[in-house]
Amino acid sequence: MFPLKKIICLANSWKLQERCIAGITLDKEKWVRPVCDTLYTQDGRVPRAIRLVEGREPELLDILEIPLADTGNNFDFECENLSVLTGQWQYLGKAQPADLLKYCGDFTHILHNSWKYVNPSYLQGLPFHQRRTLQLVQVVSFSVEQKTSSKGNTEWRGTIQASNGQCLSGAKIVDPVFVKKLEAGHQPQNNCLITVSLSIPWAPLNWDGEVPCWKLIAGVIEI
């Protein structure tokens, strides 16, 4: 019998043509990022055949039961990763947005600093349990804009202000469900809960310095 962990799904975001799933465990109230680290040894993305629940994509607020190991590849900077084991993912029910407010920590910054990125070397210099690469933010102001990326692709960027005054500007939105709503003309509400995640290290052309992990808007729950 494989170990099973119950999580509230707070992110199902794009990751290199597959998805990154993340959530908070019900028992220990800790962030978990399931990773297929034997299949994708460089980033742990989760393929569709593994992540589907009752034939559909996991949705934000879903309570899921997932076969997970007690450890996982941290890719040299993350601390939340647990390896996905063989077995079906199960849907157990739905959480309510009000249930999540207790998970919004009162941190000084949105993921460690006031920049749009965090250097891996900074995270590596922290004690393992302090390497936050996921954060749930209670947002009181949220604006979006459509941009053209350096590769010529259309993308959405978001600027948020947290209830404690912290800001994050121009973060790429990688929540597929929310992007589809934006493309249909939806205007985001100011009051919402947003999962901010750090990317795998990446740098644009002519980047000078350490290749950083970028802050991404990985999940949007409008209240």
N, C-alpha and C positions, 0 to 999 in steps of 0.2 A: 504494500500500500504506500503510494507516494505521499509526501507531506502536502497538505492543502492549506492555503492561506486565503483568508477573506479580505478583500480590499474594496474601498469605494473608488471607482474609476474617476479620475480627475483630469486625465489626458489621453487622447487617442489622436496623435498628431502625425503629420507626414515625416518620414525619415528615409530618404534615399529610395523612393518608389515603394517603400513598405511603411510600417507604422512604429511609433514609439508609444507604448502604453505605460501609464503610471497612475498610482493612487496611494491611498493611506489605509493601512491595515486597521481592522476593527478592534483587534485585541490589544495591540501595543501602540496604536495611533502613531505609526511611523510611516514615512514615505517608502514606497517600494517601486522599483522599475523592473518589471520582468524583462529579461534579456535572453535571446537565443544566441548565447555566446559560443556555442560549439558550431552552430551553423554559420553565423556571421561573426567571425573572430575579431573584426576591427571595430564594430559598433553595436552589435547585439540586437539589431532591428528585428521586429516580430512579423513573420510572414502571415498572409491572410489565412492560409490553411490551418494555422495554429491558433490564431487569436479569435476566430469567429465563435460567437455564442448563440446557440440555437439558430445557426445559419445567417447571422447578421453581425455587423460590426459592434463591438462594445461601445456603449454610449456613456457620456458623462452622467454621473450619479448612479450608474449601475452598481449594484453590490455583486461582486464576482468572487467565485471560488476557483483558485488557480493552483495547479500542482507546481510548487516552487521549492528549490533547494534553499538551504539556510545561508548560502553564500553565492557569489557570482563574480564574474570578471568586472573589475572596477575601471578598466581602460586607463589606469594610471591617475585618475583624478576624481572619479565618482565614488559615492559611498552607499547609494541606495539600491544597487543592482543585485537581483537574485536570479539565478539561472532557471529557465523554464524546463520543467521535466515532462515526460511523456504523460499524456492524459487530456481529457476534455476540459475546457473551461466551462463553468456552470454559472448561470444567472440565478441569483437568490432573491432579488427584489430591487427596490429603488430607495435611495437616500433623498432627503429633502435639503434644499439649500440652507435652511436655518440650522441643520445639523452640522454644517461645515464651518461655521463661524469660529468655533473653538480651535480650529486648525490654522487659523491665520495668526501666526506669531508676530509679536511686536518687535520686529527687527529694525536696526538702525538704517539698513539699506535693503533694497530689493536685490537679493543674491549678492551680498558681500560688498558692493561698492555702488557709486553713483554713475558708473559708466554703462555703455551698452554691451560690454563683454567682461569676462574674467579670464585672466591668464592661467593656464594649467599649473604653472609653477607656483602661483599663489595658493591654489587649492592643495597642491602636494606638500606645501609647507605647513598646512594645518593638521591638527590631530584628525584622524580618520573620521570620527563621528561628527566633526564640525564642517565637513566638506559639503555644504548645501548646494545641490544642483537642481533642486525643485523647491518651489515656494508657492503657497496659496496666498493671494493678495486680495483683500477687500478693497474694491475700487469705488471711488466717488466721482471720478471724471474719466471718460474714455472717448477718445476721438480716433478716427481712422482715415487713412488716405491710400489711394491706389498709386503704385509706383511701377517703373520699369527697371528690372534688375540689370546688373552688368552683363548678363547673358541674353538680355533682350526679352525676358519673360515678365509677364504682368504679375505683380504680387501686392499684397496688402500689408500695410504697416500700421501699428497702433501706438498711441501715446496714452499712458495711464498715470493717474495720481491716486495713491493709496489713501486710506482713511487716516493714516498717521502722517500724511504730508509727503511721503516719499514719491519720487517720480521716475518713470522710465519712458524715454521718448524714442519713437521710430523703430520699435521692435517688430520683427517679422512675425506675422500671424500664420501659424501652421496648423490650426484647428480646421480640418476640412469641412466640417458641418457648418461652422461659423462663416468660413470664407464663401461657401455656397449661398448663405443668406445675404452676405454683403454684395455678392455679384447680382443678386435678385433685387437689390435696392434697399436692403434693410439698413436702418440707422441704429447703431448700438445704444443701449441704455447706459446711463452713467453709473447706476448702481448695479454692480455685478461682482462675481468672484472669478478671478483669473489665475490660472496656473502658469507660472513663469518657469521655464526650463532652460538649462544650458545645452547648447549644441556640442557635438563632437568638434574638436579643434578644426578651424577652417579660416583661411585668409584670402581676400581678393587679390587680384594681380597688383604687383608693385607695393604690397603691404610691407612696411618696414618694422621689424621687431618680431617678438614671439607670436606664433600662431595662436589666436585666442579662441575661447568658447563664447559664442554669442548668446545673448538673452533672447529667448523666443516666447511668444504668447502661444502656449500649447493647448490651452483649454479655456473656453469662455462660458460661464454660467450666468445668465442674466436673471436677476432677482425680481 
